[in-house]
Amino acid sequence: MSIITNPADAVVFAPDLPRTSDASRAPWSLPDGKKLAVSVLLHAPAYLDVVPSGALKPTTMQGGVGRETSEPRHGQVARLSQWDFGLTVGIWRLLDIAERAGAPVAVALDAAGVRRMPGLARLAAGRAQEIVVRGQAADVILGSGTADERGSIADARSAVEAATGRSTSGWFGPERGQSPQTTALLHEAGFSWFGDWPVDERPVTLSGASEGLIALPHPLETEDMFALYTRGQPFADYERALEDTVDQLIEDADLLGARYLGLSWFGWVLGQACFADVAERTLARLAAHPDVHLATPGEIAALS
């Protein structure tokens, strides 16, 4: 049962999203009676100093030096190099931390990154339990029409799969950007899940033209880039927010059925030496928690 009915001529951000509440749907369940499924998605996006002519770009860009959110200016080396730190150092630190904790991870790669840095793709493919497609580049989103967007999705997937030698079933849009037809195009292309919408606390199966595609929610408030750079939250408060989120979701599971938390982390944020212990303690706690089911996003989508 939908709790929101849009007029037939309305343009909504998610035309194929069933807008339902827990009161009107069957509880979700996990293997072995676990209460909370958690996945870890590590982002390794490539930021282009020179964006191709005619490309669509985000109106704002998150983070880095000075919490600047305007489009990076050509030659803005401090900001661009901080992002690149995530690819050369940060992502590998986070992978090391995940391996020590025994936590499976997915790594999101884009076409620009795997073409400019093929070693990044090969190394990530050898260590991540899942590879996710992240579009063309961090600062290039969508296409200008259905055909362009369809081609962009296909090109990004082809580039990532060719560079990694891995098949892909998941998508995460640059800056979480989408058009009204994106989910239908992802479904058409054979993707099984996407992670852009912080729309729920459990996986949501879409309907309509996107029938069967699964929205895996990755909340903004538990994303390191959003919390630490957009909100300017102190990292101790961020760690406490992660703990509180896990505790609340497990408590809610007794009333509503199993919950899901998609953690969205960037190499240039939690991969920095000053923040890495937050990732280390968080993953160690999750791996040791008896009510938590740690899995890749794709594995969780398969349970939905």
C-alpha positions as CSV (number, residue, x, y, z in Angstrom):
1,M,0.0,0.0,0.0
2,S,1.4,3.4,-1.0
3,I,1.2,6.2,1.5
4,I,1.8,8.8,-1.2
5,T,-0.1,9.1,-4.5
6,N,1.3,11.5,-7.1
7,P,-0.8,13.0,-9.8
8,A,-0.4,11.4,-13.2
9,D,1.3,14.5,-14.6
10,A,3.7,15.0,-11.7
11,V,7.5,14.8,-12.1
12,V,8.9,13.1,-9.0
13,F,12.5,12.2,-8.2
14,A,11.7,8.5,-8.0
15,P,8.7,7.5,-10.2
16,D,9.2,3.8,-9.5
17,L,9.6,3.9,-5.8
18,P,6.9,2.3,-3.8
19,R,6.2,4.7,-1.0
20,T,5.3,2.4,1.9
21,S,5.8,2.3,5.6
22,D,6.7,-0.6,7.9
23,A,3.1,-0.8,9.1
24,S,2.0,-1.9,5.6
25,R,4.7,-4.3,4.6
26,A,5.9,-7.7,5.7
27,P,9.0,-7.7,8.0
28,W,12.4,-8.3,6.3
29,S,14.5,-11.1,7.7
30,L,18.2,-12.0,7.7
31,P,20.0,-15.4,7.9
32,D,20.4,-16.8,11.4
33,G,17.9,-14.3,12.8
34,K,20.4,-11.4,12.6
35,K,18.8,-8.0,13.3
36,L,21.0,-5.6,11.3
37,A,22.7,-6.1,7.9
38,V,25.6,-3.8,7.3
39,S,27.6,-3.3,4.1
40,V,30.7,-1.1,3.6
41,L,31.1,0.8,0.3
42,L,34.5,2.4,-0.2
43,H,34.5,5.2,-2.9
44,A,37.5,5.7,-5.1
45,P,36.2,8.4,-7.5
46,A,38.4,10.3,-10.0
47,Y,37.9,14.1,-10.0
48,L,38.7,15.8,-13.3
49,D,40.5,19.1,-13.3
50,V,39.3,19.7,-16.8
51,V,35.7,18.5,-17.4
52,P,34.9,17.6,-21.0
53,S,33.1,20.2,-23.0
54,G,29.3,19.7,-22.8
55,A,29.4,17.4,-19.9
56,L,26.8,17.8,-17.2
57,K,28.3,18.6,-13.8
58,P,26.9,18.8,-10.2
59,T,25.8,22.2,-9.1
60,T,27.9,21.7,-6.0
61,M,30.8,19.4,-5.1
62,Q,31.4,18.1,-1.7
63,G,34.4,18.7,0.4
64,G,38.0,18.9,0.9
65,V,40.0,22.0,1.6
66,G,37.9,24.7,3.3
67,R,34.6,22.9,2.9
68,E,34.4,24.5,-0.6
69,T,31.3,23.2,-2.5
70,S,31.5,25.2,-5.7
71,E,32.8,23.5,-8.9
72,P,36.6,23.1,-8.6
73,R,38.5,25.7,-10.5
74,H,41.1,24.6,-13.0
75,G,44.4,24.3,-11.2
76,Q,42.9,24.2,-7.7
77,V,45.7,21.8,-6.7
78,A,45.1,21.6,-3.0
79,R,41.6,20.4,-3.4
80,L,42.2,18.1,-6.3
81,S,45.2,16.6,-4.7
82,Q,43.3,15.9,-1.5
83,W,40.8,13.9,-3.5
84,D,43.7,12.1,-5.3
85,F,45.1,11.2,-1.8
86,G,42.0,8.9,-1.5
87,L,43.2,6.9,-4.5
88,T,46.9,6.7,-3.8
89,V,46.8,6.2,0.0
90,G,43.4,6.4,1.7
91,I,41.5,3.6,-0.1
92,W,44.3,1.2,0.7
93,R,44.4,2.1,4.4
94,L,40.7,1.4,4.6
95,L,41.1,-1.9,2.8
96,D,43.8,-2.8,5.3
97,I,41.5,-1.9,8.2
98,A,38.6,-3.9,6.7
99,E,40.8,-7.0,6.1
100,R,42.0,-6.9,9.7
101,A,38.4,-6.7,11.0
102,G,37.3,-9.5,8.6
103,A,34.7,-7.1,7.1
104,P,33.8,-7.6,3.4
105,V,33.8,-4.4,1.4
106,A,32.8,-3.1,-2.0
107,V,34.8,-0.6,-3.9
108,A,33.1,1.9,-6.2
109,L,35.2,2.9,-9.3
110,D,34.4,5.2,-12.2
111,A,35.4,5.2,-15.9
112,A,37.8,8.1,-15.6
113,G,39.6,6.6,-12.7
114,V,40.2,3.1,-14.2
115,R,41.3,4.6,-17.5
116,R,43.8,7.1,-16.0
117,M,45.0,4.7,-13.3
118,P,44.7,1.1,-14.4
119,G,46.8,0.0,-11.5
120,L,44.0,1.3,-9.2
121,A,41.5,-1.0,-10.9
122,R,43.7,-4.1,-10.8
123,L,44.7,-3.6,-7.1
124,A,41.1,-2.9,-6.0
125,A,39.8,-5.9,-8.0
126,G,42.3,-8.1,-6.1
127,R,41.2,-7.0,-2.7
128,A,37.5,-6.0,-2.7
129,Q,34.8,-8.5,-2.4
130,E,32.6,-6.5,-4.8
131,I,33.2,-3.9,-7.5
132,V,30.6,-1.2,-8.0
133,V,30.2,1.1,-11.0
134,R,30.3,4.8,-10.1
135,G,29.6,6.5,-13.4
136,Q,32.0,8.5,-15.6
137,A,33.8,10.7,-13.0
138,A,33.1,12.3,-9.6
139,D,32.3,15.7,-11.3
140,V,30.5,14.4,-14.4
141,I,26.9,13.3,-14.0
142,L,24.3,11.8,-16.3
143,G,23.7,12.6,-19.9
144,S,21.5,15.3,-21.5
145,G,18.9,12.8,-22.7
146,T,17.8,9.2,-22.4
147,A,20.1,8.0,-25.2
148,D,23.1,9.8,-23.8
149,E,22.5,8.6,-20.3
150,R,22.0,5.0,-21.5
151,G,25.3,5.3,-23.4
152,S,27.1,6.8,-20.4
153,I,25.9,4.0,-18.1
154,A,27.0,1.3,-20.6
155,D,30.4,3.0,-21.2
156,A,31.1,3.3,-17.4
157,R,30.2,-0.3,-16.8
158,S,32.3,-1.5,-19.7
159,A,35.3,0.5,-18.6
160,V,35.2,-0.7,-15.0
161,E,34.6,-4.3,-15.9
162,A,37.4,-4.3,-18.5
163,A,39.9,-2.8,-16.1
164,T,39.0,-5.0,-13.2
165,G,38.2,-8.2,-14.9
166,R,35.1,-8.4,-12.6
167,S,31.4,-8.5,-13.4
168,T,29.3,-5.8,-11.7
169,S,25.7,-5.6,-10.5
170,G,25.7,-2.4,-8.5
171,W,25.7,1.3,-9.2
172,F,26.3,4.4,-7.2
173,G,25.9,7.7,-9.0
174,P,28.4,10.5,-8.9
175,E,27.3,12.9,-6.2
176,R,24.2,10.6,-6.0
177,G,23.0,12.3,-9.2
178,Q,20.1,10.9,-11.2
179,S,17.5,11.8,-13.7
180,P,13.8,10.6,-13.7
181,Q,14.8,7.7,-16.0
182,T,18.0,6.6,-14.4
183,T,16.6,3.7,-12.4
184,A,14.7,2.4,-15.5
185,L,18.0,2.5,-17.5
186,L,19.9,0.8,-14.7
187,H,17.2,-2.0,-14.7
188,E,17.4,-2.2,-18.5
189,A,21.2,-2.6,-18.3
190,G,20.9,-5.5,-15.9
191,F,22.0,-3.9,-12.7
192,S,20.4,-5.5,-9.6
193,W,20.9,-2.6,-7.1
194,F,21.9,1.0,-6.7
195,G,22.9,3.0,-3.6
196,D,22.0,6.6,-4.2
197,W,18.9,7.1,-2.2
198,P,18.9,7.4,1.6
199,V,15.2,6.5,1.4
200,D,14.6,3.8,4.0
201,E,16.2,1.6,6.6
202,R,15.8,-1.6,4.6
203,P,16.2,-2.5,0.9
204,V,13.4,-1.4,-1.3
205,T,12.4,-3.2,-4.5
206,L,11.3,-0.7,-7.2
207,S,8.2,-1.2,-9.4
208,G,7.0,0.1,-12.7
209,A,9.7,0.5,-15.4
210,S,12.4,-0.3,-12.8
211,E,10.6,-3.5,-11.6
212,G,13.0,-5.6,-9.6
213,L,15.8,-3.1,-9.2
214,I,16.7,-2.7,-5.5
215,A,17.4,0.5,-3.8
216,L,20.0,-0.1,-1.0
217,P,19.9,3.0,1.2
218,H,23.2,4.6,2.2
219,P,22.3,7.4,4.7
220,L,23.9,10.8,4.4
221,E,24.3,11.2,8.2
222,T,26.6,8.1,8.4
223,E,28.6,9.0,5.2
224,D,32.0,10.3,6.2
225,M,32.2,13.0,3.5
226,F,28.8,14.4,4.3
227,A,29.1,14.3,8.1
228,L,32.7,15.5,8.4
229,Y,32.9,18.0,5.5
230,T,29.4,19.1,4.6
231,R,28.1,19.3,8.2
232,G,31.5,19.9,9.8
233,Q,30.8,17.4,12.5
234,P,33.7,16.7,14.9
235,F,35.0,13.2,14.2
236,A,34.4,12.1,17.8
237,D,30.7,13.0,17.3
238,Y,30.7,11.2,14.0
239,E,31.9,8.0,15.6
240,R,29.3,8.3,18.3
241,A,26.6,8.8,15.6
242,L,27.7,5.6,14.0
243,E,27.4,3.7,17.3
244,D,24.1,5.3,18.1
245,T,22.7,4.4,14.6
246,V,23.7,0.7,15.0
247,D,22.2,0.5,18.5
248,Q,18.9,2.1,17.4
249,L,18.5,0.0,14.3
250,I,19.1,-3.2,16.3
251,E,16.5,-2.1,18.9
252,D,14.0,-1.2,16.1
253,A,14.5,-4.6,14.5
254,D,12.7,-6.2,17.4
255,L,9.6,-4.2,16.5
256,L,9.8,-3.8,12.7
257,G,12.0,-6.7,11.3
258,A,15.6,-6.6,10.2
259,R,17.2,-3.3,9.4
260,Y,19.9,-2.3,6.9
261,L,22.8,0.2,7.2
262,G,24.8,1.0,4.1
263,L,28.1,2.7,5.2
264,S,29.5,5.0,2.5
265,W,33.1,6.0,3.1
266,F,35.7,7.8,1.0
267,G,39.4,7.1,0.8
268,W,40.2,10.8,1.2
269,V,38.1,11.1,4.3
270,L,38.2,8.2,6.7
271,G,41.3,7.0,4.9
272,Q,43.3,9.9,6.3
273,A,45.6,9.1,9.2
274,C,43.7,11.4,11.5
275,F,40.3,9.7,10.9
276,A,41.3,6.1,10.3
277,D,40.9,4.9,13.9
278,V,37.2,5.7,13.6
279,A,36.9,3.2,10.7
280,E,39.1,0.7,12.6
281,R,37.0,0.8,15.8
282,T,33.7,0.8,13.9
283,L,34.4,-2.2,11.8
284,A,35.9,-4.1,14.8
285,R,32.7,-3.5,16.7
286,L,30.4,-4.5,13.8
287,A,32.4,-7.7,13.1
288,A,32.1,-8.7,16.8
289,H,28.4,-7.9,17.2
290,P,26.2,-11.0,17.5
291,D,23.2,-9.3,15.9
292,V,25.1,-7.8,12.9
293,H,25.3,-9.5,9.5
294,L,28.2,-8.1,7.5
295,A,28.0,-8.6,3.8
296,T,28.6,-6.8,0.5
297,P,25.9,-4.6,-1.0
298,G,25.3,-7.2,-3.7
299,E,24.9,-10.0,-1.2
300,I,22.4,-8.0,0.8
301,A,20.5,-7.1,-2.4
302,A,20.2,-10.8,-3.1
303,L,18.5,-11.3,0.2
304,S,15.8,-8.7,-0.6
